[in-house]
Amino acid sequence: MTQPLVSIIIPVFNEATTIVQTLWRLKDDVGVELIVVDGGSQDDTVELVLQMGVKVISSPIPERAQQMNIGAAAARGDILLFLHADTQLPQNYQKIVQMTLAKERVIAGAFELAIDSQQWSLRLVEKMVNWRSRLCSLPYGDQAIFLDKRVFQDLGGFANLPIMEDFEFIQRLKRRGKIALAPVAVLTSDRRWQKLGVLKTTLINQLIIVGYYLGISPTRLRHFYHNRRLFSKNSK
């Protein structure tokens, strides 16, 4: 029986420091299509990807939702997997994806989260993320969401949001079926926790979620998120 083609869609914007390592682990995998969607990088991201022989598509706007939708539209695979540029998939991920989607009532899946750091506080973050994902069926984009391409198309893809696009998409998926969490983890960079520290970063993330539930516009939430320097020790 022929194995389904898995299209791995990676949205990027100035990811020259991470994208080579991510692609190097995937580029020789059989039955996999790699699609990098660039949002206007000003560093060497596109050149590095092309040197590895990986397909690059340009997005007119550097917003993850639009980039992922563009990648999905170009994908030839039966299964779509959305991967962040600083995240590594586990070994045997293809088999794990297929087994997860084959379970009864499962409409989509994601992986557990592991953070590439020795910091003890990030072990707590991992536990909280994986607990939330299992109990609430609410994985986020950094956990490599995957699903059948037909399901993605039926749902109309990611909503055109500047932030929280993964959260909103998962909520729509949950109304159609079960979101399964694979029993293995992706490994993601600790870089976003290092900028402001674990506590402040976690607080900001939770404030964004609360703001979304309260109906604050995603545009305002994105502005708040990208002005996190207000939380830094040197802010006045």
Backbone hydrogen bonds, N-H to C=O, Kabsch-Sander energy under -0.5 kcal/mol:
donor,donor_aa,acceptor,acceptor_aa,energy
6,V,31,G,-2.3
7,S,5,L,-0.6
7,S,79,I,-3.1
8,I,6,V,-0.7
8,I,33,E,-3.2
9,I,7,S,-0.7
9,I,81,L,-2.9
10,I,8,I,-0.5
10,I,35,I,-2.9
12,V,37,V,-2.7
18,T,15,E,-1.5
19,I,15,E,-2.8
22,T,18,T,-1.7
23,L,19,I,-2.6
24,W,20,V,-2.6
25,R,21,Q,-1.1
26,L,23,L,-1.6
27,K,23,L,-2.5
29,D,26,L,-2.1
32,V,29,D,-0.8
33,E,6,V,-2.8
34,L,32,V,-0.5
35,I,8,I,-2.7
35,I,33,E,-0.5
36,V,55,K,-2.5
37,V,10,I,-2.3
37,V,35,I,-0.5
38,D,36,V,-0.6
38,D,57,I,-2.7
39,G,12,V,-2.3
48,L,44,D,-2.5
49,V,45,T,-2.2
50,L,46,V,-2.5
51,Q,47,E,-2.1
52,M,48,L,-0.9
52,M,49,V,-0.8
53,G,50,L,-1.8
54,V,49,V,-1.8
55,K,34,L,-0.7
57,I,36,V,-2.7
59,S,38,D,-3.0
63,E,61,I,-2.0
67,Q,63,E,-2.3
68,M,64,R,-2.7
69,N,65,A,-2.1
70,I,66,Q,-2.4
71,G,67,Q,-2.3
72,A,68,M,-2.4
73,A,69,N,-2.2
74,A,70,I,-1.3
75,A,71,G,-0.9
75,A,72,A,-0.5
78,D,5,L,-1.5
79,I,5,L,-2.0
80,L,147,L,-2.9
81,L,7,S,-2.7
82,F,145,I,-2.7
83,L,9,I,-2.5
83,L,81,L,-0.6
85,A,11,P,-0.5
87,T,84,H,-1.6
88,Q,187,L,-3.0
93,Y,90,P,-1.0
96,I,92,N,-2.1
97,V,93,Y,-2.8
98,Q,94,Q,-2.2
99,M,95,K,-2.5
100,T,96,I,-2.3
101,L,97,V,-2.3
102,A,98,Q,-1.2
103,K,100,T,-1.2
106,V,103,K,-1.6
107,I,178,K,-2.8
108,A,178,K,-1.4
109,G,146,F,-2.8
110,A,180,A,-1.6
111,F,143,Q,-2.9
112,E,182,A,-0.5
112,E,184,V,-2.3
114,A,186,V,-1.9
116,D,188,T,-3.1
117,S,115,I,-2.1
122,L,119,Q,-1.0
123,R,119,Q,-0.8
123,R,120,W,-0.8
124,L,120,W,-1.2
125,V,121,S,-1.6
126,E,122,L,-2.3
127,K,123,R,-2.1
128,M,124,L,-2.5
129,V,125,V,-2.8
130,N,126,E,-2.7
131,W,127,K,-2.3
132,R,128,M,-2.5
133,S,129,V,-2.6
134,R,130,N,-1.9
135,L,131,W,-2.8
136,C,132,R,-2.4
137,S,133,S,-0.6
138,L,132,R,-0.6
143,Q,140,Y,-2.0
144,A,141,G,-1.5
146,F,109,G,-2.9
147,L,80,L,-2.1
148,D,107,I,-0.6
149,K,78,D,-2.8
152,F,148,D,-1.9
153,Q,149,K,-2.4
154,D,150,R,-2.3
155,L,151,V,-1.9
156,G,152,F,-0.5
156,G,153,Q,-1.0
157,G,152,F,-2.2
161,L,159,A,-2.5
168,E,164,M,-2.4
169,F,165,E,-1.9
170,I,166,D,-2.4
171,Q,167,F,-1.9
172,R,168,E,-1.6
173,L,169,F,-2.3
174,K,170,I,-2.4
175,R,171,Q,-0.7
175,R,172,R,-0.6
176,R,173,L,-2.0
177,G,173,L,-1.4
178,K,105,R,-2.9
180,A,108,A,-2.6
180,A,178,K,-0.6
182,A,110,A,-3.3
182,A,180,A,-0.6
186,V,112,E,-2.5
187,L,88,Q,-2.3
188,T,114,A,-2.8
188,T,186,V,-0.6
189,S,86,D,-1.5
190,D,116,D,-0.5
193,W,190,D,-1.0
194,Q,190,D,-1.3
195,K,191,R,-1.0
196,L,192,R,-0.5
197,G,193,W,-1.3
201,T,197,G,-2.1
202,T,198,V,-2.5
203,L,199,L,-2.4
204,I,200,K,-2.6
205,N,201,T,-2.3
206,Q,202,T,-2.1
207,L,203,L,-2.3
208,I,204,I,-2.1
209,I,205,N,-1.7
210,V,206,Q,-2.5
211,G,207,L,-2.7
212,Y,208,I,-2.1
213,Y,209,I,-2.2
214,L,210,V,-1.9
215,G,212,Y,-1.2
216,I,211,G,-2.5
221,L,217,S,-2.2
222,R,218,P,-2.5
223,H,219,T,-2.0
224,F,220,R,-2.3
225,Y,221,L,-2.6
226,H,222,R,-2.6
227,N,223,H,-0.5
227,N,224,F,-0.9
228,R,225,Y,-0.8
230,L,227,N,-1.9
231,F,228,R,-2.4
232,S,229,R,-1.5
235,S,232,S,-1.3
